[in-house]
């Protein structure tokens, strides 16, 4: 599993510390963290075939990149 995250203001690696310890490079090796942007095509192309990690070609991709603070855009309001 490859976890790609830009670690903006809402990102926190501590929330995945137990996963990284059990399944990261020092664990069973199934989990890999990559700090990067999902909009970076070169990075995505490198990650998909598993280059740069010991991960294999993915069986699935789950895209969960979102900003949670979008209330103004949902309501169509402009900032003052």
Z-matrix of the N, CA and C atoms (Angstrom, degrees):
N
C 1 1.430
C 2 1.529 1 108.01
N 3 1.324 2 114.98 1 132.65
C 4 1.461 3 121.04 2 175.64
C 5 1.520 4 107.87 3 -112.34
N 6 1.307 5 116.27 4 126.34
C 7 1.454 6 122.89 5 177.40
C 8 1.524 7 107.12 6 -105.89
N 9 1.320 8 116.84 7 109.89
C 10 1.469 9 122.70 8 179.04
C 11 1.520 10 107.75 9 -102.22
N 12 1.326 11 117.10 10 120.14
C 13 1.461 12 121.48 11 -177.38
C 14 1.519 13 108.65 12 -146.25
N 15 1.321 14 116.16 13 136.46
C 16 1.465 15 121.70 14 178.93
C 17 1.523 16 112.01 15 -78.92
N 18 1.315 17 117.45 16 -15.11
C 19 1.463 18 123.22 17 -178.99
C 20 1.525 19 111.91 18 53.77
N 21 1.320 20 115.59 19 56.97
C 22 1.459 21 120.69 20 174.85
C 23 1.528 22 108.28 21 -77.37
N 24 1.310 23 117.42 22 -160.47
C 25 1.462 24 121.99 23 -175.24
C 26 1.533 25 113.23 24 -56.11
N 27 1.299 26 118.70 25 -26.52
C 28 1.465 27 120.94 26 -176.88
C 29 1.531 28 112.76 27 -96.00
N 30 1.319 29 118.21 28 -8.08
C 31 1.457 30 121.10 29 -177.77
C 32 1.513 31 112.22 30 -78.84
N 33 1.328 32 115.63 31 144.46
C 34 1.456 33 120.54 32 -179.28
C 35 1.526 34 108.72 33 -151.22
N 36 1.315 35 116.64 34 107.04
C 37 1.466 36 120.61 35 -179.97
C 38 1.517 37 112.81 36 -65.08
N 39 1.311 38 117.99 37 -24.62
C 40 1.464 39 120.79 38 -179.89
C 41 1.520 40 111.98 39 -60.78
N 42 1.335 41 117.20 40 -28.22
C 43 1.467 42 119.50 41 -179.18
C 44 1.531 43 111.98 42 -69.09
N 45 1.308 44 118.29 43 -16.55
C 46 1.469 45 122.06 44 178.55
C 47 1.525 46 112.82 45 -113.81
N 48 1.321 47 116.45 46 14.41
C 49 1.461 48 120.62 47 -176.45
C 50 1.528 49 112.12 48 -60.00
N 51 1.332 50 118.10 49 -41.15
C 52 1.461 51 119.89 50 -179.94
C 53 1.530 52 111.54 51 -67.17
N 54 1.331 53 116.91 52 -35.73
C 55 1.473 54 121.13 53 177.07
C 56 1.533 55 109.12 54 -66.48
N 57 1.325 56 116.95 55 -45.20
C 58 1.463 57 121.15 56 -179.45
C 59 1.531 58 111.35 57 -62.31
N 60 1.311 59 116.89 58 -39.83
C 61 1.468 60 119.73 59 -179.88
C 62 1.529 61 111.85 60 -67.38
N 63 1.322 62 116.42 61 -43.30
C 64 1.464 63 120.16 62 -176.93
C 65 1.522 64 112.52 63 -77.74
N 66 1.339 65 116.83 64 -35.48
C 67 1.463 66 119.50 65 -170.66
C 68 1.521 67 114.49 66 -122.95
N 69 1.328 68 117.93 67 0.56
C 70 1.458 69 121.73 68 178.36
C 71 1.514 70 111.97 69 -79.26
N 72 1.324 71 116.68 70 -165.25
C 73 1.469 72 121.06 71 -177.10
C 74 1.533 73 113.93 72 -57.90
N 75 1.334 74 117.50 73 -31.66
C 76 1.467 75 119.98 74 179.18
C 77 1.530 76 112.11 75 -88.93
N 78 1.337 77 116.93 76 -7.37
C 79 1.461 78 121.91 77 176.22
C 80 1.516 79 109.49 78 -101.15
N 81 1.334 80 116.44 79 -131.33
C 82 1.464 81 119.40 80 -178.12
C 83 1.528 82 113.43 81 -85.66
N 84 1.353 83 117.73 82 -1.46
C 85 1.463 84 121.69 83 172.71
C 86 1.511 85 115.63 84 80.99
N 87 1.339 86 118.42 85 10.17
C 88 1.468 87 120.36 86 -177.91
C 89 1.525 88 113.38 87 -86.18
N 90 1.333 89 118.90 88 -11.09
C 91 1.463 90 122.13 89 -175.47
C 92 1.526 91 109.85 90 -118.31
N 93 1.339 92 115.25 91 131.89
C 94 1.461 93 121.01 92 178.74
C 95 1.527 94 108.41 93 -133.22
N 96 1.313 95 116.58 94 127.76
C 97 1.466 96 120.60 95 176.61
C 98 1.522 97 108.79 96 -100.24
N 99 1.337 98 116.31 97 134.14
C 100 1.457 99 122.25 98 175.96
C 101 1.526 100 107.14 99 -128.41
N 102 1.311 101 116.65 100 122.67
C 103 1.463 102 120.98 101 176.37
C 104 1.523 103 107.01 102 -85.60
N 105 1.323 104 116.33 103 113.37
C 106 1.442 105 119.92 104 -178.33
C 107 1.513 106 111.57 105 -174.23
N 108 1.310 107 115.12 106 176.81
C 109 1.448 108 123.27 107 -174.73
C 110 1.522 109 110.30 108 -105.17
N 111 1.321 110 117.17 109 129.52
C 112 1.457 111 122.03 110 179.78
C 113 1.529 112 110.98 111 -62.20
N 114 1.335 113 117.75 112 -18.39
C 115 1.471 114 121.56 113 178.38
C 116 1.525 115 112.84 114 -85.28
N 117 1.319 116 118.36 115 -2.15
C 118 1.460 117 123.42 116 -179.33
C 119 1.539 118 108.72 117 -86.73
N 120 1.319 119 116.36 118 94.56
C 121 1.467 120 121.64 119 -174.58
C 122 1.526 121 112.51 120 -57.38
N 123 1.336 122 117.60 121 -42.13
C 124 1.467 123 119.83 122 -179.72
C 125 1.524 124 110.90 123 -61.35
N 126 1.327 125 116.76 124 -42.19
C 127 1.459 126 120.51 125 178.62
C 128 1.528 127 110.68 126 -63.68
N 129 1.313 128 116.83 127 -45.85
C 130 1.463 129 120.66 128 179.92
C 131 1.529 130 110.49 129 -61.09
N 132 1.314 131 117.59 130 -43.11
C 133 1.460 132 120.87 131 179.38
C 134 1.528 133 111.04 132 -63.93
N 135 1.330 134 117.34 133 -33.61
C 136 1.464 135 120.09 134 176.59
C 137 1.525 136 111.59 135 -70.77
N 138 1.330 137 116.54 136 -36.86
C 139 1.462 138 120.22 137 -176.39
C 140 1.524 139 113.27 138 -76.37
N 141 1.320 140 117.53 139 -34.76
C 142 1.461 141 119.34 140 -174.75
C 143 1.525 142 114.26 141 -58.53
N 144 1.322 143 119.36 142 -45.17
C 145 1.467 144 117.00 143 178.14
C 146 1.520 145 113.07 144 -80.73
N 147 1.345 146 117.22 145 0.89
C 148 1.454 147 120.10 146 179.23
C 149 1.508 148 114.30 147 90.47
N 150 1.327 149 118.74 148 8.28
C 151 1.463 150 120.88 149 179.80
C 152 1.517 151 109.95 150 -64.83
N 153 1.311 152 116.91 151 141.28
C 154 1.453 153 121.72 152 177.45
C 155 1.523 154 113.20 153 84.69
N 156 1.312 155 117.27 154 -7.19
C 157 1.454 156 121.76 155 176.01
C 158 1.516 157 107.66 156 -136.33
N 159 1.311 158 115.59 157 170.45
C 160 1.466 159 118.58 158 174.76
C 161 1.524 160 110.15 159 -90.79
N 162 1.329 161 116.28 160 7.50
C 163 1.466 162 120.71 161 179.85
C 164 1.522 163 110.85 162 -72.26
N 165 1.307 164 115.32 163 149.56
C 166 1.455 165 119.70 164 177.16
C 167 1.526 166 109.49 165 -91.08
N 168 1.316 167 115.87 166 178.13
C 169 1.464 168 121.01 167 177.60
C 170 1.531 169 107.47 168 -58.41
N 171 1.334 170 117.17 169 132.56
C 172 1.473 171 118.89 170 -174.79
C 173 1.525 172 113.33 171 -69.05
N 174 1.325 173 115.00 172 147.89
C 175 1.466 174 121.86 173 173.36
C 176 1.522 175 110.03 174 -82.38
N 177 1.333 176 116.66 175 -27.37
C 178 1.463 177 121.97 176 -178.09
C 179 1.519 178 109.67 177 -153.40
N 180 1.322 179 115.30 178 155.86
C 181 1.465 180 121.70 179 174.83
C 182 1.515 181 107.15 180 -125.35
N 183 1.314 182 116.35 181 127.67
C 184 1.458 183 122.10 182 177.87
C 185 1.515 184 107.23 183 -114.64
N 186 1.312 185 117.15 184 117.49
C 187 1.461 186 122.63 185 -178.25
C 188 1.525 187 108.40 186 -99.51
N 189 1.323 188 116.70 187 111.86
C 190 1.459 189 120.73 188 -178.97
C 191 1.526 190 110.80 189 -123.41
N 192 1.322 191 117.26 190 22.83
C 193 1.453 192 121.12 191 179.80
C 194 1.521 193 108.92 192 -75.50
N 195 1.311 194 116.38 193 117.59
C 196 1.461 195 121.06 194 -179.56
C 197 1.518 196 109.06 195 -159.80
N 198 1.276 197 115.56 196 154.77
C 199 1.456 198 122.04 197 171.72
C 200 1.517 199 106.50 198 -99.69
N 201 1.293 200 117.28 199 134.85
C 202 1.462 201 119.86 200 -177.02
C 203 1.520 202 112.81 201 -88.34
N 204 1.305 203 117.45 202 -10.40
C 205 1.459 204 120.95 203 -175.67
C 206 1.528 205 110.08 204 -103.42
N 207 1.322 206 116.63 205 69.56
C 208 1.460 207 120.74 206 -176.75
C 209 1.523 208 111.97 207 -119.99
N 210 1.316 209 117.76 208 22.41
C 211 1.455 210 120.55 209 -175.28
C 212 1.525 211 112.85 210 -58.16
N 213 1.328 212 118.03 211 -37.39
C 214 1.465 213 120.05 212 179.95
C 215 1.528 214 111.57 213 -68.57
N 216 1.325 215 117.23 214 -37.12
C 217 1.458 216 118.42 215 179.69
C 218 1.531 217 111.47 216 -71.18
N 219 1.315 218 116.83 217 -33.45
C 220 1.464 219 119.79 218 177.93
C 221 1.526 220 110.31 219 -65.86
N 222 1.322 221 116.23 220 -41.29
C 223 1.459 222 120.96 221 -178.11
C 224 1.523 223 112.74 222 -83.81
N 225 1.345 224 117.49 223 -5.38
C 226 1.461 225 121.10 224 179.22
C 227 1.514 226 114.08 225 70.02
N 228 1.324 227 116.99 226 26.01
C 229 1.454 228 120.71 227 -179.07
C 230 1.520 229 110.51 228 -92.95
N 231 1.296 230 115.88 229 150.69
C 232 1.459 231 123.12 230 175.35
C 233 1.523 232 108.93 231 -98.37
N 234 1.319 233 116.17 232 147.99
C 235 1.466 234 119.94 233 174.51
C 236 1.523 235 109.46 234 -72.49
N 237 1.311 236 115.72 235 145.49
C 238 1.471 237 120.20 236 177.86
C 239 1.512 238 109.98 237 -88.97
